[in-house]
Each structure stands twice: as C-alpha cells, then as structure tokens.
Amino acid sequence: MAQASAAPQKKAGFDWTILVIPVSLVVSIVLFIFVFGAPKHFTTETKETPIPGDAFGIIYKGGFIVPILMTFLLTVFTFSIERFMTIGKARGTGSLEAFLQKVKSLLHANDINGAIAECNKQKGSVANVVVEGLYKYQEMDKNTEFTLEQKVQHIQQEIEEATSLELPSLEQNLPILATLASVSTLVALLGTVLGMIRAFSAMAVTGNPDPAKLSAGISEALINTAIGIGTSALSIIMYNIFTTMIDKLTYGIDEIGYSIAQTFASTRK
C-alpha cells in the first residue's frame, strides 16, 4: 500500500526539481532586464547612474551576478512553499498529537479496527506508516507459525520499512536548500570581487579615481553581497525549520511504532 504511493511522489518531485531552477532563472533574467533595468530608474538612457534612492536601479547596477542570485532566491522561496505544503500534508488532516494519542488509547483497548479507521481519517505519511503497522499487527495476531518475539520483530520491521518509504518524500529538495545556503555566499563573493576589481580598475586608469566609476564598482560589490547573504540566511533558516518539522514527524512515528509493538507483546503473553 505505502509502496504503491511512493513511486508517483518520487516522479513528481524529480520533475519539479528539473523545472523550478530553469524557470526561476528565466524569471530572474526578465525581471533584471525589463523591471530593474527599466530606463525610468536611471538618470540617463545609458543607465550609468540610477536615480538617487531608486532601489531597482541600484540593484540593476549590481551586474550580471544579480540574476543568478535572484534565481537562487526564487528557488529557495519556491521550494520553501512546496516543502511547507508537503510536510503539512504528511501530518494529515487533523492534529498529529491528537491522532497519536487516539491511536494509543485504541491500542490499549485492543480496538485495532478502530485504530485503522482513525488512520484512514487522518491520512498523511504518519497515518500511512501506522496503518501498515496495524495491518501487520492483525496479520501476526492470526499467525501460528512464529513465536511471540518473532511476531514483534515482524511488526517492527514492517513499520521501519513503511517509514523508509515515506521519509524520502519528506526530505526531498532539502539538499537543494542546503546547497544554496553555501553556493549563494560563494556566488555573492564572486560578485563582490568583480565589483571591487571594477572599482580599483577605475582608479588605475589615470591614477586619479573617477568617483562615478568607483562608486559603481563598490555598489556592485555591496549589492551582490547583500543579496547573496540574504539568500543564504533564508536557505539556512528554511532548512532548519523543515528538518525540525520532519524530526517531529519521525519522532511521532517511532513513538507510535513502539507502542504498537509493545502492545502486541504485552497482550499476547
């Protein structure tokens, strides 16, 4: 049952990962050229000097590294929204804590069918794991070939296998967030270095610095630094939030899995 639902989730996630980064890059380039680079944000048609205080024009002067950093930022936003929706769906339709307590009480009352009905109401990854354990519970209850210890082991193994099928869908795309946290800083550093090269090149031409070119180079350096650091910080925050949410789900699965196995062991002695 769990295995049948895992395959399409993996395929959907793979397609999503392929599409989101190129689309973000196209959107970033369009925004950079036609929105941030619109003539109304500059004092001249050559776009040498942005209007004082015009944020769009100032960002545009950050150079060609800016669309790359914007791509990273849009990717982080997109995957963050997708992860919130996916993990929220994995929790189920109701309160996860209330669901776990309800299943525990039904287990203590030896109402396995009632516990399965609660799983069908709750839905989500946690309920999928629990219901697989409950089905194995019923199967082992009717089995006469295994010892009690072997039956408990089979129940635990079933829960572990169901968990291993559900976890990849929860952790999907998190490595991308972790990677962007590092790559954003490095690309921003590249933009900073290029901006400083431009600034010092303006000083080296005649020996007398051109204030306009010097300020443009420093502006390019600082804009890339700001966008890169902001993107990196957001990536780290989102990654930690999602890993914490997943840890809570896996803790709930481990807790109810232990309860299922122990209930079976204690009531079948």
Buried (B, 14 or more C-beta within 10 A) or exposed (E): EBEEEBEEBEEEBEEBBEEBBEBBBEBBBEBBEEEBBEEEBBBEEEBEBBEEEBEBBBBBBBBEBBBBBBBBBBBBBBBBEBBBEBBEBBBBEBEBEEBBEBBBEBBEEEBBEBBBEBBEEBBBBBBBBBBBBBBBBEEBBEEEEEEEEEBBBBBBEBBBBBBEBBBEBBEBBBEBBBEBBEBBBEBBBBBBEBBBEBBEEBBEEEEEBBEEBBBBBBBBBBBBBBBBBBBBBBBBBBBEBBBEBBEBBBEBBBEBBEBBBEBBBEEEE
